[in-house]
Amino acid sequence: MTTTPLRGRTVVDFSLYVPGPHCTKILAELGADVVKVEPLGGDPVRRFMPGLYEGLNSAKRVLAIDVKDPRGLDVCRRLLNGVDVVVEGFRPGVMDRLGIGFADVSALSPAVVYCSLTGYGQEGPRAADAGHDVNYTAVAGGFAVQLAVDDDPQQGPFAAADLGGALYAATAICATLAGIPSQPVHLDVSLSEASLALSAVGWGRAMQGEPIRPDDVGSLAPGYGIYRCRDGRRVAVAAVEDEFWDRLCNALGVEDLTGAPFNDHHGRMTHRRMLTERLRQTIVQWDCATLVDRAHTDGIPVSALHTVDDVRLDAHLRHRDAIRARSRGFEVAHPVQYGGQRPKQQDRPTGTQLTRHDVAMMTGLGDEDIEALARAGVIGQPTTPADA
């Protein structure tokens, strides 16, 4: 089974920041040849969050183009001729005004998969609104369960809308390519709707026309959460089921919490605030490693919260080849095994500039034309093969 099912597919990525680049990172991991078109000043994420750019754009090649210059637009059109996939993340209408919208690219590539990632979709009352991940998640009801049970809304550890939208976009692109499109397809990916799809997983009762109750929310159960230990480290505890609850209480020496009215989920949820506080007061008397070892022995789902260094050195992740050492730092592998193998990361430094030969082959421009465009500041200076 191939681990590079998108080998031979070409992708031109106009997106910036996180959602689009994360989507095309997945496509690159699956073998696609991704060319990232950036403004002459580069993707703002280079300055906004140093280090994030490298994580999102490994295995891609980059060409800076002033798309607003007619000469730069001509270079873009040449790059887009016959391309398989286009990904863009601007507000609705921007790409059309630039002259490289869906209709424009369809004329250049009759079977293109054109994917637009926007906060609220291509049309509708909010389509032109500004926003970031937390806005999309808020509008999509990502905090609805916490509001329903009168808890203070807490932001999650991940950018649910940005990353969820990227995953849905990559899935939709792969599904469309698998169908062998005979005509251009415009994928309208709304980050807020991606967050909505993820949020709705916890709305079972509400979607049946009934109010959400604390009993329905597993993440509110006592014995499910993050607790601080005596040595300052923290543990994640997930003793939701009756069996795990009893084991946890016995291991912690609070056997009085195992009987009625705490011996079933409903009873524990009725007293959840008191029980959570008892656990907090008890767990803070344990060192993290001691508690994790005891929990492992007793088969209780308790895990230490790992730092980045902990993850990097984790024996299980290294055994699985999910973490790979590099000459400088490490990389996180594609998270899926295909027939027991993961896609190999392309041996290309992050943000590798297109070479003159690349630009010439992809656009049909001659060396003198390319040099003139670079001197005029229409495109970034391509590298020579020796520099690449």
Salt bridges, closest charged atoms under 4 A:
ASP13 OD2 - LYS60 NZ 3.86
GLU29 OE2 - LYS25 NZ 2.55
GLU29 OE1 - HIS334 ND1 2.81
ASP33 OD2 - ARG61 NH2 2.62
GLU38 OE2 - LYS36 NZ 3.12
GLU38 OE1 - ARG46 NH2 3.42
ASP43 OD2 - LYS36 NZ 2.91
ASP69 OD2 - ARG71 NH2 2.96
ASP74 OD2 - ARG78 NE 2.96
ASP84 OD1 - ARG9 NH1 3.46
ASP151 OD1 - ARG272 NH2 3.35
ASP151 OD1 - ARG273 NH2 3.27
GLU210 OE1 - ARG205 NH1 3.10
ASP215 OD2 - HIS266 ND1 2.66
ASP216 OD2 - ARG205 NE 2.63
ASP242 OD1 - ARG268 NH2 2.80
GLU243 OE2 - ARG247 NH2 2.12
ASP256 OD2 - ARG278 NH1 3.24
GLU277 OE2 - ARG280 NH2 2.50
ASP287 OD1 - ARG230 NE 3.32
ASP298 OD2 - ARG294 NE 2.77
ASP309 OD1 - ARG312 NH2 3.60
ASP310 OD2 - ARG233 NH2 3.01
ASP321 OD2 - ARG324 NH2 3.05
GLU331 OE1 - ARG326 NE 3.99
ASP358 OD1 - ARG61 NH1 3.17
GLU371 OE1 - ARG356 NH2 2.55
GLU371 OE2 - ARG375 NH1 3.76
